[in-house]
Amino acid sequence: MDIRRRNNVTITGCADAPVLLLAHGFGCDQNMWRLVTPTLAESYQVVLFDYVGSGRADPSAWDERRYSSLEGYAQDVLEVVEELDLRDVTFVGHSVSAMVGVLAAARAPERIHQLVMVAPSPCYIDDEGYRGGFSAEDIDELLESLESNYLGWSAAMAPVIMGNGDRPELGQELTASFCATDPDMARVFARTTFLSDSRMDLKTVTVPTLILECRQDMIAPREVGAYVRDAIPGSRLVTLEATGHCPQLSAPQATAGSIVDFVGAA
């Protein structure tokens, strides 16, 4: 299997510079990073890819059993860094990919030495002493709606997830991204995402970690950012002056600047 073709790997920036590996979240692809990539590429080698089942990744590589677990997505990450023989990588993961990065870093600490978590959530469901933002019933309804009418769900939910109602073009872009994803593959990724519980995995993180949260985010409320910070010793939490769940689109300069500051100071 040609990993570069399978995961639609693209590389830009400075060839001999430290490596940033950017990983997209559910319903998205590497294009979601396009507004932060130019700034990052000025100082770093930037590697982008699509998970199998997303974007322009090879759909023939799809395996429902593999991608019914976050470990399957972490395996994509590990195979990309091994194929490119990358070391001392800063993994930048958006949304559920932040937890994918946690798993990948635990399995390959010789390759991934820093984590940047953009709007992360280790668990979306409220629990005793923990606020994930959704009740179990909320998630059941969300998944039922998604599975019965994926395109309708995408059109309704993407603008809500994006936030920034005064900038409808952002919600329209996320809707288009969701709708471009194969519905059957999206259903599996959605279940894997919204039913995951990675809280215990946070205890395995030993690398320098930056957590970027938005001041208002319906998918990952502020309590989640504080929880992740407290669970990872020495981690740094930065609250961006941004709303919604995709600051790389709604506040690209602030997002890129925070990443550069963190990587440059490490």
Secondary structure as UniProt FT lines:
FT   HELIX           3..6
FT   TURN            7..8
FT   STRAND          10..13
FT   TURN            15..16
FT   STRAND          19..23
FT   TURN            26..27
FT   HELIX           30..33
FT   TURN            34..36
FT   HELIX           37..41
FT   TURN            42..43
FT   STRAND          45..48
FT   TURN            52..53
FT   TURN            55..56
FT   HELIX           59..61
FT   TURN            64..65
FT   HELIX           66..68
FT   HELIX           70..83
FT   TURN            84..85
FT   STRAND          89..94
FT   HELIX           96..107
FT   TURN            109..111
FT   STRAND          112..118
FT   TURN            128..129
FT   HELIX           136..148
FT   HELIX           150..162
FT   TURN            165..166
FT   HELIX           168..180
FT   HELIX           183..194
FT   HELIX           200..204
FT   STRAND          209..216
FT   HELIX           222..231
FT   TURN            233..234
FT   STRAND          236..243
FT   HELIX           247..250
FT   HELIX           252..265
//
